[in-house]
Amino acid sequence: MAIGLIIIGDEILSGKRADKHFPKVVELLAERGLQLGWAEYLGDDRTRITSTLRRTFASDDIVFSCGGIGATPDDHTRQCAAAALGVPLELHPEARAKIEERIADVARETGREPDYAAPDNIHRLRMGEFPQGAEIIPNPYNKIPGFTVRHGQGAHHFVPGFPVMAWPMIEWVLDTCYPHLFRQTAWLEKAVLVFEMAESTLTPLMEAIEAEFPLVKVFSLPSVGDERTRRHIELGVKGDPTQVEKAFDKLLAGLNGFRAEYQHG
């Protein structure tokens, strides 16, 4: 089981809007001792969204999907999720109640009584049409919910593209559905900055460490440098704390063998 993120919207791929979901989801997961396993960006294309969801529904992953669950012509996520599952869309009764609450709130703010039969309000109710069997995700911002689809051991959680709505909804899902997964795996990371060395020179050392310590991953992040620092590589190890310390000692011993110049980050 991995945790995945799907971000949907032409505006992200065209550059009209910068994606803020990826770093925030990484942050929300890290606060709970969890880690993102994969992420995908998709435009507002029904065929591609449906194909992607059909593939990810076949996994046992926990997936968060941001965007495209409204009722405008460029919102396709609800329809694509239903198509990928082979089930119809249906108006969820709890979603209907929440949307009608929102309609009443908006009407009363303008001093009117709510007209649930008005064409614009009937259109709003379409935002509560989810794949058959879905569960709702409460929206603390405007009450219009997202939805969850469970499959095998995993689940997909669909939220709006607006961060002000999406982020508290994702937090609610994590804290309500997955507290049993929090901080299950101990994790440690240690690194140094290695100056003026090629990755190819360090690769045999990295491979040897991973071979000796199977619960550790070695990472190498090269930088061309800037006005504050020279060309360098952030070189380190991460993983099970019981092996990270010994692996890091071996890393430093290897660097000393190269007579490398390095400093702790």
C-alpha positions as CSV (number, residue, x, y, z in Angstrom):
1,M,0.0,0.0,0.0
2,A,1.3,3.4,-1.0
3,I,-0.1,6.9,-0.7
4,G,-0.7,8.6,-4.0
5,L,-1.7,12.1,-5.2
6,I,-3.6,13.0,-8.4
7,I,-3.8,16.7,-9.3
8,I,-6.3,17.5,-12.0
9,G,-6.7,20.7,-14.1
10,D,-5.7,22.3,-17.4
11,E,-4.8,25.5,-15.5
12,I,-1.9,23.6,-13.7
13,L,-0.5,22.1,-16.8
14,S,-0.7,25.4,-18.7
15,G,1.0,27.3,-16.0
16,K,-2.0,29.7,-15.3
17,R,-1.9,28.5,-11.7
18,A,1.0,27.1,-9.8
19,D,0.3,23.8,-8.0
20,K,0.3,24.2,-4.2
21,H,-1.2,20.8,-3.4
22,F,2.0,18.7,-3.8
23,P,4.1,20.4,-1.1
24,K,1.1,20.8,1.2
25,V,0.2,17.1,1.0
26,V,3.8,16.1,1.6
27,E,3.7,18.4,4.7
28,L,0.4,17.0,6.0
29,L,1.7,13.4,5.6
30,A,5.1,14.1,7.2
31,E,3.4,15.6,10.3
32,R,1.8,12.2,10.8
33,G,4.8,10.1,10.0
34,L,3.6,9.2,6.5
35,Q,5.2,9.7,3.1
36,L,3.9,10.2,-0.4
37,G,4.6,7.3,-2.7
38,W,3.7,8.8,-6.1
39,A,2.0,11.8,-7.7
40,E,0.5,12.4,-11.2
41,Y,-0.8,15.6,-12.9
42,L,-3.7,15.4,-15.4
43,G,-5.4,17.8,-17.6
44,D,-9.2,18.1,-18.0
45,D,-9.4,15.2,-20.4
46,R,-12.1,12.6,-19.7
47,T,-10.4,9.7,-21.5
48,R,-7.1,10.2,-19.7
49,I,-8.7,10.8,-16.3
50,T,-10.9,7.7,-16.6
51,S,-7.9,5.6,-17.8
52,T,-5.8,6.8,-14.9
53,L,-8.5,6.1,-12.3
54,R,-9.2,2.7,-13.7
55,R,-5.5,1.9,-13.2
56,T,-5.3,3.3,-9.7
57,F,-8.6,1.8,-8.6
58,A,-7.0,-1.6,-9.3
59,S,-4.4,-1.0,-6.6
60,D,-4.7,-1.1,-2.8
61,D,-3.2,2.4,-2.6
62,I,-4.6,5.4,-0.6
63,V,-5.1,8.1,-3.2
64,F,-6.0,11.7,-2.9
65,S,-7.4,13.5,-6.0
66,C,-7.6,17.3,-6.1
67,G,-9.7,19.1,-8.6
68,G,-12.5,18.7,-11.1
69,I,-15.4,17.7,-8.8
70,G,-17.6,20.8,-9.5
71,A,-20.5,21.0,-12.0
72,T,-19.1,23.2,-14.7
73,P,-18.3,21.9,-18.2
74,D,-14.6,21.4,-17.5
75,D,-15.2,19.4,-14.3
76,H,-15.0,15.7,-15.2
77,T,-13.7,13.9,-12.2
78,R,-17.0,12.6,-10.7
79,Q,-18.1,11.3,-14.1
80,C,-14.7,9.7,-14.8
81,A,-14.6,8.0,-11.4
82,A,-18.0,6.4,-12.1
83,A,-17.0,5.4,-15.6
84,A,-13.7,3.8,-14.3
85,L,-15.7,1.9,-11.7
86,G,-18.5,0.9,-14.1
87,V,-21.2,2.3,-11.8
88,P,-23.7,5.1,-12.3
89,L,-23.6,8.6,-10.7
90,E,-26.3,9.1,-8.1
91,L,-27.3,12.0,-5.9
92,H,-25.9,11.1,-2.4
93,P,-28.5,11.8,0.2
94,E,-26.0,13.3,2.7
95,A,-24.5,15.4,0.0
96,R,-27.9,16.7,-1.0
97,A,-28.6,17.7,2.6
98,K,-25.3,19.5,2.9
99,I,-25.7,21.3,-0.4
100,E,-29.2,22.4,0.5
101,E,-27.8,23.8,3.8
102,R,-25.4,25.8,1.7
103,I,-28.2,27.0,-0.5
104,A,-30.2,28.1,2.6
105,D,-27.2,29.9,4.0
106,V,-26.5,31.9,0.9
107,A,-30.2,32.8,0.5
108,R,-30.5,34.0,4.1
109,E,-27.3,36.1,3.8
110,T,-29.1,38.1,1.1
111,G,-32.4,38.3,3.1
112,R,-34.3,35.8,1.0
113,E,-35.9,32.4,1.5
114,P,-34.2,29.5,-0.3
115,D,-35.8,28.4,-3.5
116,Y,-34.5,24.8,-3.9
117,A,-36.4,24.5,-7.2
118,A,-34.5,27.4,-8.9
119,P,-32.5,26.3,-11.9
120,D,-29.2,27.4,-10.4
121,N,-29.9,25.5,-7.2
122,I,-30.9,22.4,-9.1
123,H,-27.5,22.7,-10.9
124,R,-25.7,23.0,-7.6
125,L,-27.2,19.7,-6.5
126,R,-25.2,18.0,-9.3
127,M,-22.1,18.5,-7.2
128,G,-23.6,15.9,-4.9
129,E,-23.8,13.3,-7.7
130,F,-21.1,10.7,-6.8
131,P,-20.3,7.2,-8.0
132,Q,-22.8,4.7,-6.6
133,G,-21.6,3.5,-3.2
134,A,-19.4,6.5,-2.4
135,E,-19.1,8.2,1.0
136,I,-19.0,11.9,1.6
137,I,-16.0,14.0,2.8
138,P,-17.2,17.0,4.8
139,N,-16.2,20.4,3.6
140,P,-15.8,22.9,6.5
141,Y,-15.5,25.9,4.1
142,N,-18.8,25.9,2.2
143,K,-20.4,22.5,3.1
144,I,-20.3,21.1,-0.4
145,P,-18.7,17.7,0.2
146,G,-16.1,15.7,-1.6
147,F,-16.4,11.9,-1.8
148,T,-14.5,8.7,-1.0
149,V,-14.5,5.5,-3.0
150,R,-13.2,2.3,-1.3
151,H,-11.6,-0.5,-3.4
152,G,-9.9,-3.6,-2.0
153,Q,-7.7,-2.5,0.8
154,G,-7.3,1.0,-0.5
155,A,-9.4,4.1,-1.2
156,H,-9.6,7.2,-3.3
157,H,-10.5,10.5,-1.7
158,F,-11.8,13.2,-4.1
159,V,-11.6,16.8,-2.9
160,P,-12.0,20.2,-4.7
161,G,-9.1,22.0,-6.4
162,F,-9.3,25.0,-4.1
163,P,-6.6,24.7,-1.3
164,V,-8.9,26.5,1.2
165,M,-11.3,23.5,0.9
166,A,-9.0,20.7,-0.1
167,W,-6.4,20.9,2.6
168,P,-8.7,20.7,5.7
169,M,-10.7,17.9,3.9
170,I,-7.5,15.9,3.4
171,E,-6.6,16.4,7.0
172,W,-10.0,15.2,8.0
173,V,-9.6,12.1,5.9
174,L,-6.2,11.3,7.4
175,D,-7.2,11.9,11.0
176,T,-10.5,10.1,10.7
177,C,-9.6,7.1,8.5
178,Y,-5.9,6.5,9.0
179,P,-4.7,7.3,12.5
180,H,-3.7,3.6,12.8
181,L,-1.0,4.2,10.1
182,F,0.6,7.3,11.8
183,R,4.2,7.0,12.8
184,Q,4.4,3.2,12.4
185,T,7.8,3.3,10.8
186,A,10.8,4.8,12.6
187,W,12.8,7.0,10.2
188,L,16.1,8.8,10.3
189,E,18.0,10.8,7.7
190,K,21.6,12.0,7.8
191,A,23.6,13.8,5.1
192,V,26.6,15.9,4.2
193,L,27.5,18.3,1.5
194,V,30.3,17.0,-0.7
195,F,32.2,19.6,-2.7
196,E,33.6,19.4,-6.2
197,M,33.1,15.7,-6.7
198,A,31.4,13.8,-9.5
199,E,28.4,11.5,-8.8
200,S,30.0,8.8,-10.9
201,T,33.0,8.7,-8.5
202,L,30.7,8.2,-5.5
203,T,28.3,5.7,-7.1
204,P,30.3,2.5,-6.2
205,L,30.3,3.7,-2.5
206,M,26.5,4.3,-2.7
207,E,25.9,0.9,-4.2
208,A,28.0,-0.8,-1.5
209,I,26.2,0.9,1.3
210,E,22.7,-0.1,0.0
211,A,24.0,-3.7,-0.5
212,E,25.2,-3.9,3.1
213,F,22.3,-2.1,4.7
214,P,19.0,-3.3,3.1
215,L,16.8,-1.0,5.2
216,V,18.6,2.1,4.1
217,K,18.4,4.2,0.9
218,V,21.3,6.3,-0.3
219,F,20.4,9.7,-1.9
220,S,22.4,12.0,-4.0
221,L,21.2,15.6,-4.8
222,P,23.7,17.5,-7.0
223,S,23.8,21.3,-7.2
224,V,25.7,23.5,-9.6
225,G,26.0,26.0,-6.7
226,D,25.1,29.7,-6.4
227,E,26.5,32.9,-5.0
228,R,26.5,31.4,-1.5
229,T,28.0,28.0,-2.1
230,R,30.2,26.0,-4.5
231,R,29.2,23.1,-6.7
232,H,28.3,20.2,-4.4
233,I,26.3,17.1,-3.8
234,E,24.0,16.5,-0.9
235,L,24.9,12.9,-0.1
236,G,23.1,11.0,2.6
237,V,21.3,7.9,3.9
238,K,17.8,7.5,5.1
239,G,15.6,4.7,6.5
240,D,15.6,2.5,9.5
241,P,17.4,4.2,12.4
242,T,19.0,0.9,13.5
243,Q,20.9,0.9,10.2
244,V,21.2,4.5,9.3
245,E,23.9,5.3,11.9
246,K,26.2,2.5,10.8
247,A,25.5,3.3,7.1
248,F,26.4,6.9,7.7
249,D,29.6,6.0,9.4
250,K,30.5,3.9,6.3
251,L,29.6,6.8,4.1
252,L,31.9,9.1,5.9
253,A,34.7,6.5,5.9
254,G,34.3,6.2,2.1
255,L,34.5,10.0,1.7
256,N,37.6,10.1,3.8
257,G,39.1,7.4,1.6
258,F,38.5,9.7,-1.4
259,R,40.0,12.6,0.6
260,A,36.7,14.4,-0.2
261,E,35.9,17.8,1.1
262,Y,32.6,17.8,2.9
263,Q,30.6,19.4,5.6
264,H,27.6,18.4,7.6
265,G,24.4,20.0,6.3
